Amino acid sequence: MGPLLTGDPVEVGGFRIAGRLGEGGQGVVYLGETPDGRRVAVKLLGAGLGDDAGSRARFGQEIGYARRVKAFCTAQVLASGESDGVPYVVSEYVDGPSLAQVITERGALRGAELRRLAVGTLTALAAFHRAGVVHRDFKPGNVLLRRDGPRVIDFGISRALEEAEPGGDSLVGTPPYMAPEQFAGRPAGPPADLFAWGSTMVCAATGRPPFGTRELPAVVNRIMYGEPDLGDLDGDLRDLVTRCLAKDPSARPVAARALLTLLGHRGLPGRGRLAGGGGGCQRRGRWPRLWSSWGWWAWFWGYGPGRPARPGRPSSRRPRRGRGRSRSPRPST
């Protein structure tokens, strides 16, 4: 944390500002405190929002979607509003370095550490996609690493900024992690997040994104037409990342199915097969028995047999539990 600079606020939305956590293209992030002393992250957004009421309303709506999602593998959005005419977002404070910082200081991740990162970040994507929220700027800098697992930050902010732009034709994201359809001017939905997730996993495993980082035109050309460099990434994670980096958005898996793949679940009854192996899941009758608490949560969110809910429309179907099965304990966040 750095000290406050001249012109920085000392209070935003009732939260006392204690210092600077960082600054980026979307704005400045401050360490804030609630009246009872709890630490939070306060992001004061700079450029990118229109001045009209409609733009601000769309921004508030998008952040509202993010606030409705349970805080599991994410930094939960706690509040939002305006301070002296500048929009802000308050979220859970995550005490840990970013994935980008860890890669720079320690190098690539390996083995169980890499797999834990993959499962945790897919869990976050699955939860938010279920609620109809798209990240649009998933990258190593937006993944924070705590002792109890990764936390994905800034859900809803990039989408809110893009939706609030007059004309809606702005390009939001970080080029080495953006999907081909974003550069082609097509809508960026959940498949774009899966492309960014695949690129981030390659960076975590090799220390560099799969399409390079240097001259922007060359990076964009490789993303659009070239093959990714996956380095020594291997096993089922390599297979899954390869699918996530498909040029065609429709060829990429959805986050929940990708999550179950990593957990070792071989297929969803009535909905085709999933790649992957291992003994993470067994079947009992119609339903898979998900031994992992991660897998139980994926099942709990409604990604069992049947049609998934459309983005933004929570499913009305309740998951059916098999006979004689005890309910898994709720994991803490």
C-alpha positions as CSV (number, residue, x, y, z in Angstrom):
1,M,0.0,0.0,0.0
2,G,1.2,3.5,-0.9
3,P,0.5,6.8,0.7
4,L,-2.2,9.1,-0.4
5,L,-1.2,11.7,-3.0
6,T,-2.3,15.4,-3.2
7,G,-5.8,15.5,-4.5
8,D,-6.7,12.0,-3.3
9,P,-10.0,11.8,-1.3
10,V,-10.0,11.1,2.4
11,E,-13.5,9.7,2.4
12,V,-15.6,8.0,-0.3
13,G,-19.2,6.9,0.3
14,G,-18.8,6.8,4.0
15,F,-15.6,4.8,3.8
16,R,-12.4,6.3,5.3
17,I,-9.5,6.2,2.8
18,A,-6.3,4.9,4.3
19,G,-4.0,4.6,1.4
20,R,-3.5,3.7,-2.3
21,L,-3.5,0.1,-3.4
22,G,-2.9,0.7,-7.1
23,E,-3.9,2.6,-10.2
24,G,-4.8,1.4,-13.7
25,G,-6.7,2.3,-16.8
26,Q,-10.1,2.1,-15.1
27,G,-9.2,4.3,-12.1
28,V,-7.5,4.3,-8.7
29,V,-7.9,1.6,-6.0
30,Y,-7.7,2.7,-2.4
31,L,-7.7,0.9,0.9
32,G,-10.8,1.9,2.8
33,E,-12.2,1.3,6.2
34,T,-15.7,0.9,7.4
35,P,-16.9,2.7,10.5
36,D,-16.2,-0.5,12.5
37,G,-12.6,-0.8,11.2
38,R,-13.1,-3.5,8.5
39,R,-10.9,-3.0,5.5
40,V,-12.4,-2.8,2.0
41,A,-11.1,-1.9,-1.5
42,V,-12.5,1.3,-2.9
43,K,-12.2,1.7,-6.7
44,L,-12.7,5.3,-7.8
45,L,-13.5,5.1,-11.6
46,G,-12.0,7.8,-13.8
47,A,-12.6,8.0,-17.6
48,G,-14.9,5.7,-19.4
49,L,-18.4,6.7,-18.3
50,G,-20.7,9.0,-20.1
51,D,-22.1,12.0,-18.4
52,D,-25.7,11.3,-19.2
53,A,-28.2,9.8,-16.8
54,G,-28.7,6.7,-19.0
55,S,-25.0,5.8,-18.9
56,R,-24.9,6.1,-15.1
57,A,-28.0,4.0,-14.8
58,R,-26.6,1.3,-16.9
59,F,-23.4,1.3,-14.9
60,G,-25.4,1.0,-11.7
61,Q,-27.5,-1.9,-13.1
62,E,-24.4,-3.8,-14.1
63,I,-22.7,-3.4,-10.8
64,G,-26.0,-4.4,-9.2
65,Y,-25.9,-7.8,-11.0
66,A,-22.4,-8.3,-9.6
67,R,-23.5,-7.5,-6.0
68,R,-26.1,-10.3,-6.1
69,V,-23.5,-13.1,-6.6
70,K,-22.3,-14.9,-3.5
71,A,-18.6,-14.2,-2.6
72,F,-17.0,-17.5,-3.5
73,C,-13.6,-17.2,-5.2
74,T,-14.3,-13.6,-5.9
75,A,-14.0,-10.3,-4.1
76,Q,-17.6,-9.6,-3.4
77,V,-19.0,-6.2,-4.4
78,L,-20.3,-4.5,-1.3
79,A,-21.4,-1.0,-2.4
80,S,-21.4,1.4,-5.3
81,G,-22.4,5.0,-6.0
82,E,-21.0,8.4,-6.8
83,S,-18.6,10.7,-4.9
84,D,-18.5,14.3,-6.2
85,G,-19.8,13.1,-9.5
86,V,-17.3,10.2,-9.9
87,P,-18.6,6.6,-9.8
88,Y,-17.0,4.3,-7.2
89,V,-17.2,0.6,-6.4
90,V,-16.5,-0.9,-3.0
91,S,-15.5,-4.6,-2.7
92,E,-14.1,-7.0,-0.2
93,Y,-10.5,-6.4,0.5
94,V,-8.3,-9.4,-0.5
95,D,-5.0,-9.5,1.4
96,G,-2.7,-11.1,-1.1
97,P,-0.6,-10.4,-4.2
98,S,-1.9,-10.6,-7.7
99,L,-1.1,-13.5,-9.9
100,A,0.8,-11.1,-12.2
101,Q,3.0,-10.1,-9.2
102,V,3.6,-13.7,-8.2
103,I,4.6,-14.7,-11.8
104,T,7.0,-11.7,-11.9
105,E,8.6,-12.3,-8.6
106,R,8.5,-16.1,-8.3
107,G,8.1,-17.4,-11.8
108,A,5.5,-19.9,-13.2
109,L,3.2,-22.0,-11.1
110,R,3.4,-25.8,-11.1
111,G,1.5,-28.9,-10.0
112,A,-1.2,-28.5,-7.4
113,E,-0.7,-24.8,-7.1
114,L,-1.5,-24.3,-10.8
115,R,-4.5,-26.7,-10.6
116,R,-5.9,-24.9,-7.5
117,L,-5.7,-21.6,-9.4
118,A,-7.5,-23.1,-12.4
119,V,-10.3,-24.6,-10.4
120,G,-10.8,-21.5,-8.2
121,T,-10.9,-19.1,-11.1
122,L,-13.3,-21.3,-13.1
123,T,-15.5,-21.4,-10.0
124,A,-15.7,-17.6,-10.0
125,L,-16.4,-17.5,-13.7
126,A,-19.2,-20.1,-13.4
127,A,-20.9,-18.2,-10.6
128,F,-20.9,-14.9,-12.4
129,H,-21.9,-16.2,-15.8
130,R,-24.8,-17.9,-14.0
131,A,-25.9,-14.5,-12.9
132,G,-25.5,-13.0,-16.3
133,V,-22.3,-11.0,-15.5
134,V,-19.4,-11.1,-18.0
135,H,-15.9,-10.0,-16.8
136,R,-14.4,-8.9,-20.1
137,D,-11.0,-8.1,-18.6
138,F,-9.9,-11.4,-17.0
139,K,-6.1,-11.5,-16.7
140,P,-3.4,-12.2,-14.1
141,G,-3.7,-8.7,-12.7
142,N,-7.3,-9.3,-11.8
143,V,-6.6,-12.5,-9.8
144,L,-5.5,-12.1,-6.2
145,L,-3.9,-15.0,-4.3
146,R,-4.9,-15.6,-0.7
147,R,-3.8,-18.5,1.4
148,D,-7.2,-20.1,1.1
149,G,-7.3,-19.8,-2.7
150,P,-7.6,-17.3,-5.5
151,R,-10.0,-14.4,-5.7
152,V,-11.1,-12.9,-9.0
153,I,-11.7,-9.1,-8.8
154,D,-13.3,-6.4,-10.9
155,F,-16.3,-8.5,-12.1
156,G,-18.9,-6.3,-13.7
157,I,-16.7,-3.2,-13.9
158,S,-15.4,-3.7,-17.4
159,R,-18.8,-4.6,-18.8
160,A,-20.4,-1.7,-17.0
161,L,-17.8,0.7,-18.5
162,E,-18.4,-0.7,-21.9
163,E,-22.2,-0.5,-21.6
164,A,-22.0,3.0,-20.3
165,E,-19.9,4.3,-23.2
166,P,-22.0,6.5,-25.6
167,G,-22.4,4.5,-28.8
168,G,-21.3,1.3,-27.0
169,D,-18.4,0.8,-29.5
170,S,-15.4,1.1,-27.1
171,L,-12.9,-1.7,-26.8
172,V,-12.5,-2.8,-23.1
173,G,-9.9,-5.3,-22.1
174,T,-6.2,-6.1,-22.1
175,P,-5.0,-7.1,-25.6
176,P,-2.9,-10.3,-24.8
177,Y,-5.9,-11.8,-23.1
178,M,-8.7,-10.6,-25.4
179,A,-10.6,-13.0,-27.6
180,P,-10.7,-12.8,-31.4
181,E,-14.3,-11.7,-31.5
182,Q,-13.5,-8.6,-29.4
183,F,-11.0,-7.4,-32.0
184,A,-13.5,-8.2,-34.7
185,G,-16.1,-5.9,-33.2
186,R,-18.5,-8.7,-32.2
187,P,-20.2,-9.0,-28.9
188,A,-18.0,-10.4,-26.1
189,G,-20.0,-12.7,-23.9
190,P,-19.0,-15.6,-21.5
191,P,-16.9,-17.3,-24.3
192,A,-14.5,-14.3,-24.3
193,D,-14.0,-14.8,-20.5
194,L,-13.1,-18.5,-21.2
195,F,-10.6,-17.4,-23.9
196,A,-9.0,-15.0,-21.4
197,W,-9.0,-17.7,-18.7
198,G,-7.1,-20.0,-21.1
199,S,-4.6,-17.3,-21.8
200,T,-4.2,-16.6,-18.1
201,M,-3.6,-20.3,-17.3
202,V,-0.9,-20.4,-20.0
203,C,0.7,-17.3,-18.5
204,A,0.6,-18.8,-15.0
205,A,2.2,-22.1,-16.2
206,T,4.8,-20.5,-18.5
207,G,5.3,-17.0,-17.4
208,R,4.0,-15.4,-20.6
209,P,0.6,-15.3,-22.4
210,P,0.2,-17.7,-25.4
211,F,0.2,-15.1,-28.1
212,G,3.0,-12.9,-26.9
213,T,3.1,-9.4,-25.3
214,R,5.2,-7.2,-27.6
215,E,4.1,-5.3,-30.7
216,L,0.3,-4.9,-30.4
217,P,-0.4,-5.5,-34.1
218,A,1.6,-8.8,-34.0
219,V,-0.2,-9.9,-30.9
220,V,-3.6,-9.2,-32.4
221,N,-2.7,-11.0,-35.6
222,R,-1.6,-14.1,-33.6
223,I,-4.8,-14.0,-31.6
224,M,-6.9,-13.8,-34.7
225,Y,-5.1,-16.2,-37.0
226,G,-2.1,-17.9,-35.2
227,E,-1.7,-20.9,-32.9
228,P,-1.1,-20.4,-29.2
229,D,2.2,-21.4,-27.6
230,L,1.2,-23.5,-24.6
231,G,4.8,-24.3,-23.5
232,D,5.0,-27.4,-21.3
233,L,1.5,-27.2,-20.1
234,D,0.3,-30.8,-20.1
235,G,-2.5,-33.3,-19.2
236,D,-6.2,-32.5,-19.0
237,L,-5.4,-28.8,-18.2
238,R,-3.6,-28.5,-21.6
239,D,-6.6,-30.1,-23.4
240,L,-9.1,-27.8,-21.7
241,V,-7.0,-24.7,-22.3
242,T,-6.7,-25.6,-26.0
243,R,-10.5,-25.8,-26.2
244,C,-10.8,-22.5,-24.4
245,L,-8.5,-20.8,-27.0
246,A,-10.6,-21.9,-30.0
247,K,-11.1,-19.0,-32.5
248,D,-14.8,-19.8,-32.7
249,P,-16.6,-18.7,-29.5
250,S,-19.2,-21.5,-29.9
251,A,-16.4,-24.1,-29.8
252,R,-15.3,-23.1,-26.3
253,P,-16.8,-24.8,-23.2
254,V,-18.9,-23.0,-20.7
255,A,-17.3,-22.3,-17.4
256,A,-19.3,-24.8,-15.3
257,R,-18.6,-27.7,-17.7
258,A,-14.9,-26.7,-17.8
259,L,-14.9,-26.8,-14.0
260,L,-16.4,-30.2,-13.9
261,T,-13.9,-31.4,-16.4
262,L,-11.0,-30.4,-14.1
263,L,-12.8,-32.1,-11.2
264,G,-12.7,-35.4,-13.1
265,H,-16.3,-35.6,-14.0
266,R,-16.6,-37.5,-17.3
267,G,-20.0,-36.5,-18.4
268,L,-23.4,-34.9,-17.6
269,P,-26.3,-37.3,-18.1
270,G,-28.4,-36.2,-21.1
271,R,-26.0,-33.5,-22.1
272,G,-23.1,-35.2,-23.9
273,R,-19.7,-35.9,-22.5
274,L,-17.0,-33.9,-20.9
275,A,-13.3,-34.4,-21.5
276,G,-11.2,-35.3,-18.5
277,G,-10.3,-38.2,-16.3
278,G,-9.5,-39.0,-12.7
279,G,-11.7,-40.2,-9.9
280,G,-13.0,-36.9,-8.6
281,C,-16.6,-37.9,-9.3
282,Q,-18.6,-41.1,-9.2
283,R,-22.1,-41.7,-10.4
284,R,-25.0,-42.9,-8.2
285,G,-28.1,-43.4,-10.3
286,R,-28.8,-40.3,-12.4
287,W,-26.7,-37.9,-10.5
288,P,-22.9,-37.6,-10.2
289,R,-21.6,-37.8,-6.7
290,L,-19.2,-34.9,-6.4
291,W,-16.7,-35.7,-3.7
292,S,-14.9,-32.3,-4.0
293,S,-16.5,-29.3,-2.3
294,W,-15.7,-27.3,-5.5
295,G,-17.7,-29.8,-7.5
296,W,-20.6,-29.8,-5.0
297,W,-20.9,-26.0,-5.4
298,A,-20.9,-26.3,-9.2
299,W,-23.7,-28.8,-8.9
300,F,-25.5,-26.6,-6.3
301,W,-25.5,-23.6,-8.7
302,G,-27.7,-25.6,-11.1
303,Y,-25.3,-27.1,-13.6
304,G,-26.7,-30.7,-13.2
305,P,-28.8,-32.5,-15.8
306,G,-31.1,-30.4,-17.9
307,R,-31.0,-27.0,-19.6
308,P,-28.8,-24.3,-18.0
309,A,-30.4,-21.1,-17.2
310,R,-29.9,-18.3,-19.7
311,P,-27.5,-15.5,-18.6
312,G,-29.3,-13.1,-16.3
313,R,-32.2,-15.5,-15.7
314,P,-31.7,-17.7,-12.6
315,S,-33.0,-21.2,-13.0
316,S,-36.3,-22.0,-11.3
317,R,-35.3,-25.7,-11.2
318,R,-34.1,-26.9,-7.8
319,P,-31.4,-29.6,-7.8
320,R,-32.6,-33.0,-6.7
321,R,-30.5,-34.8,-4.1
322,G,-30.0,-38.5,-4.3
323,R,-31.3,-40.8,-1.5
324,G,-29.1,-41.3,1.5
325,R,-26.8,-38.4,0.6
326,S,-25.8,-35.9,3.2
327,R,-25.5,-32.3,2.4
328,S,-21.9,-31.0,2.1
329,P,-20.9,-28.3,4.5
330,R,-20.9,-24.8,3.1
331,P,-17.3,-23.7,2.4
332,S,-16.2,-20.5,4.0
333,T,-15.0,-17.5,2.1
